[in-house]
Amino acid sequence: MLISTVATLALYCSRCGQIQMHDLSRFALKNSVGRELLCSCGQRQATITGVGHKQYLLDVPCVVCETSHIICVDISAPGSGRVDKLYCTAANLELGFSGDRPAIEKAIADQRREFDSIVRDVAHDDYIENPQIMFEVLNKIHDIAERGGVYCRCGGSVIEAEVQPGHVELVCRHCDGRRMIAATTEADLLEVKAMGTIELGPGRRTHHRH
């Protein structure tokens, strides 16, 4: 009987915006101290240290908090199909996933399919003022969200996008905090592309631009 001892960490990169998979063996990590996990672009994403038979400490730099988060992860039970999300505890932002690689890949693919379905609907909707700009703005917002960069100051974790004729309104379902992102002109697109994070204000409409 073959028993897998390898689990996966999938971390969002603060430099290139991509998600990087790191396959880790609990035997290889057993005596490791401060092993660096690097993105393919060269950015350091985290440092992992074994602290026991089943537990490891992950030190993850956070661009939102401008500090590091120490997260305890368990990679000792691969094959369970489990996926755990890693969060910035201060702002409840998603930093990545830990668990089985196939299950992580499925979770990421499901998120992408859901987003692509929304984008396709927008592209064929006649009431959008500029469908191409809207398409690209939505893609950029999604890229920022995948890195954990779309968040509300109240700490709510469910943020939805409401597409209007000339803008996207991001809504926190916990406190009704809102943020409007214009999506009509090339200037609007350039403004979104320059954003590293998008913050919603709790409990009030924030119709000014970032």
C-alpha positions as a printed NumPy array, in Angstrom:
array([[  0.   ,   0.   ,   0.   ],
       [  1.395,   3.375,  -1.068],
       [  0.915,   6.168,   1.475],
       [  1.435,   9.713,   0.274],
       [  3.39 ,  11.999,   2.592],
       [  3.233,  15.053,   0.331],
       [  0.844,  17.962,   0.805],
       [  0.649,  21.277,  -1.018],
       [  0.759,  24.935,  -0.091],
       [ -0.622,  27.338,  -2.697],
       [  0.317,  30.952,  -2.001],
       [ -0.558,  34.185,  -3.798],
       [  2.49 ,  36.158,  -4.893],
       [  2.592,  39.834,  -3.929],
       [  4.938,  40.626,  -6.828],
       [  3.535,  38.88 ,  -9.933],
       [ -0.006,  38.211,  -8.691],
       [  0.055,  34.521,  -9.584],
       [ -0.62 ,  31.593,  -7.285],
       [  2.379,  29.327,  -6.731],
       [  2.113,  25.661,  -5.742],
       [  4.645,  24.266,  -3.258],
       [  4.654,  20.468,  -2.803],
       [  5.996,  19.614,   0.653],
       [  6.957,  16.336,   2.279],
       [  6.567,  16.088,   6.046],
       [  9.712,  13.939,   6.153],
       [ 11.768,  16.53 ,   4.272],
       [ 10.461,  19.264,   6.574],
       [ 10.829,  17.31 ,   9.816],
       [ 14.063,  18.997,  10.889],
       [ 13.926,  22.067,   8.676],
       [ 14.223,  25.525,  10.201],
       [ 13.264,  28.62 ,   8.23 ],
       [ 13.006,  27.007,   4.791],
       [ 12.087,  29.673,   2.257],
       [  9.273,  29.146,  -0.254],
       [  9.859,  31.146,  -3.438],
       [  7.547,  32.067,  -6.299],
       [  8.752,  31.253,  -9.819],
       [  9.306,  35.031, -10.256],
       [ 11.849,  34.951,  -7.406],
       [  9.701,  36.607,  -4.735],
       [  9.875,  35.11 ,  -1.239],
       [  6.346,  34.042,  -0.364],
       [  6.836,  32.444,   3.034],
       [  9.199,  30.699,   5.419],
       [  8.215,  27.318,   6.885],
       [  9.565,  25.684,  10.049],
       [  8.742,  22.293,  11.55 ],
       [  7.608,  22.54 ,  15.178],
       [  6.416,  18.998,  15.828],
       [  5.396,  15.685,  14.301],
       [  2.298,  17.13 ,  12.662],
       [  2.549,  20.898,  12.759],
       [  4.521,  23.541,  10.901],
       [  4.724,  27.292,  11.276],
       [  4.334,  29.383,   8.149],
       [  5.663,  32.951,   8.206],
       [  3.843,  34.82 ,   5.425],
       [  4.552,  38.478,   4.545],
       [  1.291,  40.424,   4.078],
       [  1.235,  43.427,   1.724],
       [ -2.007,  44.721,   3.249],
       [ -0.869,  44.694,   6.882],
       [  2.753,  45.418,   5.94 ],
       [  3.805,  42.788,   8.455],
       [  4.071,  38.988,   8.602],
       [  1.488,  36.437,   9.713],
       [  2.5  ,  33.313,  11.609],
       [  0.134,  30.518,  10.604],
       [  0.119,  26.964,  11.96 ],
       [ -0.491,  24.403,   9.201],
       [ -0.893,  20.633,   9.241],
       [  0.493,  18.785,   6.21 ],
       [  0.607,  15.374,   7.853],
       [ -2.607,  13.939,   6.414],
       [ -2.466,  14.133,   2.607],
       [ -4.962,  12.115,   0.565],
       [ -7.984,  13.344,   2.5  ],
       [ -9.181,  15.753,  -0.188],
       [ -9.08 ,  18.538,   2.394],
       [ -8.451,  22.158,   1.492],
       [ -7.788,  24.77 ,   4.171],
       [ -7.72 ,  28.467,   3.342],
       [ -4.936,  30.601,   4.807],
       [ -5.98 ,  34.067,   5.971],
       [ -4.622,  37.38 ,   7.09 ],
       [ -6.293,  37.431,  10.506],
       [ -6.308,  41.226,  10.748],
       [ -8.353,  41.852,   7.592],
       [ -9.694,  38.321,   6.927],
       [ -7.909,  38.261,   3.563],
       [ -7.156,  35.071,   1.673],
       [ -3.41 ,  34.375,   1.424],
       [ -3.58 ,  30.916,  -0.115],
       [ -4.488,  27.279,   0.509],
       [ -3.053,  24.176,   2.154],
       [ -4.039,  20.551,   1.646],
       [ -4.136,  18.096,  -1.251],
       [ -2.935,  19.432,  -4.593],
       [ -5.871,  18.05 ,  -6.692],
       [ -8.381,  19.524,  -4.241],
       [ -6.609,  22.897,  -4.266],
       [ -6.482,  22.924,  -8.074],
       [-10.218,  22.15 ,  -8.176],
       [-11.02 ,  24.982,  -5.726],
       [ -9.011,  27.464,  -7.825],
       [-10.597,  26.211, -11.074],
       [-14.094,  26.513,  -9.579],
       [-13.405,  30.139,  -8.631],
       [-12.131,  30.879, -12.138],
       [-15.147,  29.217, -13.822],
       [-17.564,  31.217, -11.684],
       [-15.789,  34.441, -12.58 ],
       [-15.552,  33.565, -16.291],
       [-19.313,  32.937, -16.348],
       [-19.938,  36.455, -14.992],
       [-17.544,  37.966, -17.543],
       [-19.228,  36.143, -20.452],
       [-22.608,  37.47 , -19.363],
       [-21.207,  41.017, -19.247],
       [-19.601,  40.716, -22.688],
       [-22.983,  39.89 , -24.261],
       [-25.011,  42.453, -22.335],
       [-26.133,  45.376, -24.503],
       [-26.642,  47.76 , -21.585],
       [-22.92 ,  47.938, -20.692],
       [-21.483,  51.243, -21.942],
       [-18.103,  49.79 , -22.957],
       [-18.082,  45.957, -22.776],
       [-14.354,  45.614, -23.585],
       [-13.291,  48.023, -20.816],
       [-15.723,  46.367, -18.408],
       [-14.298,  42.951, -19.307],
       [-10.734,  44.073, -18.593],
       [-11.678,  45.914, -15.381],
       [-13.451,  42.802, -14.075],
       [-10.401,  40.692, -14.907],
       [ -8.135,  43.069, -13.002],
       [-10.466,  43.164,  -9.983],
       [-10.485,  39.378, -10.006],
       [ -6.669,  39.268, -10.121],
       [ -6.489,  41.605,  -7.115],
       [ -9.124,  39.549,  -5.284],
       [ -7.194,  36.317,  -5.934],
       [ -4.209,  37.836,  -4.128],
       [ -6.449,  38.694,  -1.173],
       [ -6.324,  42.391,  -2.046],
       [-10.083,  43.112,  -2.119],
       [-11.293,  43.528,   1.446],
       [-13.59 ,  45.444,   3.775],
       [-12.373,  47.191,   6.909],
       [-15.128,  45.474,   8.914],
       [-13.399,  42.131,   8.351],
       [-16.283,  40.571,   6.383],
       [-15.155,  37.797,   4.047],
       [-18.006,  37.797,   1.503],
       [-17.588,  40.549,  -1.089],
       [-19.655,  40.532,  -4.266],
       [-19.426,  42.523,  -7.482],
       [-22.506,  44.263,  -8.888],
       [-22.062,  45.23 , -12.541],
       [-23.694,  48.519, -13.555],
       [-23.695,  50.17 , -17.049],
       [-20.532,  52.195, -16.412],
       [-18.987,  50.828, -13.228],
       [-18.53 ,  47.87 , -10.91 ],
       [-19.783,  48.218,  -7.354],
       [-18.123,  45.971,  -4.787],
       [-20.382,  45.162,  -1.841],
       [-19.534,  43.658,   1.539],
       [-22.393,  41.338,   2.48 ],
       [-21.511,  41.613,   6.165],
       [-21.845,  45.375,   6.672],
       [-23.029,  46.705,   3.261],
       [-19.758,  48.582,   2.799],
       [-19.317,  49.572,  -0.851],
       [-16.715,  50.712,  -3.338],
       [-17.37 ,  51.905,  -6.89 ],
       [-14.851,  51.169,  -9.645],
       [-15.443,  53.125, -12.863],
       [-15.292,  50.977, -16.018],
       [-16.013,  53.12 , -19.089],
       [-12.795,  54.638, -20.429],
       [ -9.149,  53.704, -20.961],
       [ -8.307,  56.033, -18.066],
       [-10.598,  53.967, -15.806],
       [ -8.777,  50.803, -16.855],
       [ -5.356,  52.337, -16.228],
       [ -6.489,  53.434, -12.775],
       [ -7.568,  49.895, -11.868],
       [ -4.335,  48.436, -13.229],
       [ -2.391,  50.724, -10.892],
       [ -4.232,  49.417,  -7.809],
       [ -2.516,  46.983,  -5.49 ],
       [ -5.483,  46.624,  -3.142],
       [ -9.135,  47.69 ,  -3.095],
       [-10.57 ,  48.587,   0.304],
       [-14.27 ,  48.906,   1.094],
       [-15.424,  51.205,   3.86 ],
       [-17.72 ,  49.511,   6.397],
       [-21.374,  50.459,   6.396],
       [-21.29 ,  53.336,   3.963],
       [-21.087,  53.962,   0.242],
       [-17.642,  55.009,  -0.938],
       [-18.138,  56.307,  -4.476],
       [-14.798,  58.051,  -4.731],
       [-11.996,  56.422,  -6.669],
       [ -8.891,  54.867,  -5.169]])
